Amino acid sequence: MLETLRNAFKVKDIRKRLIYTFLMMVVIRIGSELPAPGVDGDVFQQWFASQAADGMGFFNAITGGSFEKMSIFALNITPYITASIIMQLLTIAIPKLEEMQRDGEEGRKKIVSITRYVTVALGLIEAIAMAIGFYRGGNLTSEDPLTVIMVITGLTAGSAVLMWIGERITEKGIGNGISIVLVINIISRMPQDLMTLWSQFIVNKSIPKAILAGVIILAIIVGMVVFVVVLQDAERRIPVQYSKKLQGRKQVGGQSTHIPLKVNTGGVIPVIFAQSLMMTPVIIASIMGKGNGTGVGSQILKGLSQNNWCNPSQPIYSIGLVVYIALIIAFAYFYTQITFNPLEIANNMKRAGGFIPGIRPGKPTSDYLNQILNYIVFIGAVGLTIVAVIPIFFNGVFKADVSFGGTSIIIIVGVIIETLKQVESQMRVRYYKGFLND
């Protein structure tokens, strides 16, 4: 990784892209510290501290602490992520959008443009809901309508600016703009989390216990990172043979290749889907001042919050963990189904004269791909579940109160690997251009 970055800085164009990306990261962190106009920050932080056990940890982690500080970037890129998910689902349901997706670059630009509008609309809706909650909770500096409008405008604009920054990083930086915004937010919280682990398990402990705790914490983090790297790169290669064709007096074709099926086909998306579905009711109830009672609804909300799972003193709430695992597996299959079409691949292979050895072209090939896909998707979903559940287990049993978890590690490792691949690809393209120019 370090060698790739060192070589990248030797190329002028890539060096400019890296510096541009770094400057945009600085802008993001500055914006995350600027308080949102109209919100009483001190009162809100007290409220947030009282709600920290109700599922706000992950939401605060992906916003880089912006939500806790109620900065102008408090909504962060969550509206964009939600909008992208909605557009992916609508592409399957609406033929017009599916046609746009197949129109190549022009169609992709139209979908991106629609996604922007949906992002701003969702940001506005979330900002209105939060402003109403703040108004009812007395978290505003003033109760006049102009203050409410100012809060709504500031939060919506902050989300739109972050979306713009992400797109600029994709265009003028090193790519993966939105993902990089998400990663820099998560990484910014890690020093504080490591300090929490340090003070909780190492400080004021006897030397043997402190060393043992440090070794265990380091082993868990390193082990999870290695496991995620293996999970992200693992793939099942399906061999494909192309028939020879007669062109003039020569036979062409006949080469062998393969279809790479990634074990973790959905990436971190299934975990984000599942976590969002579980946490959304909890966050809405917290903002609206609900969920702190003893009724059935409050108990259900506590069961949905991962901070209450794996707690030996309250095992009933761990039912939510079972639901969470089931959702991860279900969303892994669902997302794979909407992004990977075995029948289309089988038909394309048939038209090109390709076939899988021992499998007839057409529908038998599609059925075979489906069978293999279902098998490896389950393995990938189990791997995702393991990474997602380990931090939850330690948080519940040992009270390791940190905001980053398996989801954060999957996001960080996945984005870093993909970004390095893009940098290497850009370097390779420039190398070939230079070679051809010579």
Secondary structure as the mmCIF struct_conf table of DSSP 4:
data_model
#
loop_
_struct_conf.conf_type_id
_struct_conf.id
_struct_conf.beg_label_comp_id
_struct_conf.beg_label_asym_id
_struct_conf.beg_label_seq_id
_struct_conf.end_label_comp_id
_struct_conf.end_label_asym_id
_struct_conf.end_label_seq_id
HELX_RH_AL_P HELX_RH_AL_P1 LEU A 2 ALA A 8
TURN_TY1_P TURN_TY1_P1 PHE A 9 LYS A 10
BEND BEND1 VAL A 11 VAL A 11
HELX_RH_AL_P HELX_RH_AL_P2 LYS A 12 GLY A 31
TURN_TY1_P TURN_TY1_P2 SER A 32 GLU A 33
BEND BEND2 LEU A 34 LEU A 34
STRN STRN1 PRO A 35 PRO A 35
HELX_LH_PP_P HELX_LH_PP_P1 ALA A 36 ALA A 36
TURN_TY1_P TURN_TY1_P3 PRO A 37 GLY A 38
STRN STRN2 VAL A 39 VAL A 39
HELX_RH_AL_P HELX_RH_AL_P3 GLY A 41 GLN A 51
HELX_RH_3T_P HELX_RH_3T_P1 ALA A 52 ASP A 54
TURN_TY1_P TURN_TY1_P4 GLY A 55 GLY A 55
HELX_RH_AL_P HELX_RH_AL_P4 MET A 56 ILE A 62
TURN_TY1_P TURN_TY1_P5 THR A 63 GLY A 65
HELX_RH_AL_P HELX_RH_AL_P5 SER A 66 LYS A 69
TURN_TY1_P TURN_TY1_P6 MET A 70 MET A 70
STRN STRN3 SER A 71 SER A 71
TURN_TY1_P TURN_TY1_P7 ILE A 72 PHE A 73
BEND BEND3 ALA A 74 LEU A 75
TURN_TY1_P TURN_TY1_P8 ASN A 76 ILE A 77
HELX_RH_AL_P HELX_RH_AL_P6 THR A 78 ALA A 93
HELX_RH_AL_P HELX_RH_AL_P7 PRO A 95 ARG A 102
TURN_TY1_P TURN_TY1_P9 ASP A 103 GLY A 104
HELX_RH_AL_P HELX_RH_AL_P8 GLU A 105 GLY A 137
TURN_TY1_P TURN_TY1_P10 GLY A 138 GLY A 138
STRN STRN4 LEU A 140 LEU A 140
BEND BEND4 THR A 141 THR A 141
BEND BEND5 ASP A 144 ASP A 144
HELX_RH_AL_P HELX_RH_AL_P9 PRO A 145 LYS A 172
BEND BEND6 GLY A 173 GLY A 175
HELX_RH_AL_P HELX_RH_AL_P10 GLY A 177 PHE A 201
TURN_TY1_P TURN_TY1_P11 ILE A 202 ASN A 204
BEND BEND7 LYS A 205 LYS A 205
HELX_RH_AL_P HELX_RH_AL_P11 ILE A 207 ASP A 233
STRN STRN5 GLU A 235 TYR A 242
STRN STRN6 LYS A 244 GLN A 247
TURN_TY1_P TURN_TY1_P12 GLY A 248 ARG A 249
STRN STRN7 LYS A 250 GLY A 253
STRN STRN8 SER A 256 LYS A 262
BEND BEND8 VAL A 263 ASN A 264
TURN_TY1_P TURN_TY1_P13 THR A 265 VAL A 268
HELX_RH_AL_P HELX_RH_AL_P12 ILE A 269 ILE A 287
TURN_TY1_P TURN_TY1_P14 MET A 288 GLY A 289
BEND BEND9 GLY A 291 GLY A 291
BEND BEND10 GLY A 293 GLY A 295
HELX_RH_AL_P HELX_RH_AL_P13 VAL A 296 LEU A 304
HELX_RH_3T_P HELX_RH_3T_P2 GLN A 306 ASN A 308
TURN_TY1_P TURN_TY1_P15 TRP A 309 CYS A 310
TURN_TY1_P TURN_TY1_P16 PRO A 312 SER A 313
HELX_RH_3T_P HELX_RH_3T_P3 PRO A 315 SER A 318
HELX_RH_AL_P HELX_RH_AL_P14 ILE A 319 THR A 339
HELX_RH_AL_P HELX_RH_AL_P15 PRO A 342 ARG A 351
TURN_TY1_P TURN_TY1_P17 ALA A 352 GLY A 353
STRN STRN9 GLY A 354 PHE A 355
TURN_TY1_P TURN_TY1_P18 PRO A 357 GLY A 358
BEND BEND11 ILE A 359 ILE A 359
TURN_TY1_P TURN_TY1_P19 PRO A 361 GLY A 362
HELX_RH_AL_P HELX_RH_AL_P16 LYS A 363 PHE A 398
BEND BEND12 SER A 403 SER A 403
HELX_RH_AL_P HELX_RH_AL_P17 GLY A 406 ASN A 437
#
